[in-house]
Amino acid sequence: MPGRSKATRGDEERASLTIQPQGGFRGMVALSPVTGEGTPVEGFSLSPGEVRV
């Protein structure tokens, strides 16, 4: 998966993400699209929005 991806309005972008819990962590992990500065991206969504690890 690229470190960065760009999509314009109406486009669909697909990528894979692997989450490996460390230190015995178990629980829900929320996935939120943000800019490089940490600002939430409006009009963009991830599916699923959270996963259990």
C-alpha angles and dihedrals in degrees: 000000000000118000088234135027133185127208129171126217111295094018123119120219123192127197139156124238126193118203117191117185116227134196093021094300114165125171145069123328118200118216115211129172112230137165122252087268092054096254114144114253111237120222093016126109139183124215117240097027093202138013135202116236 
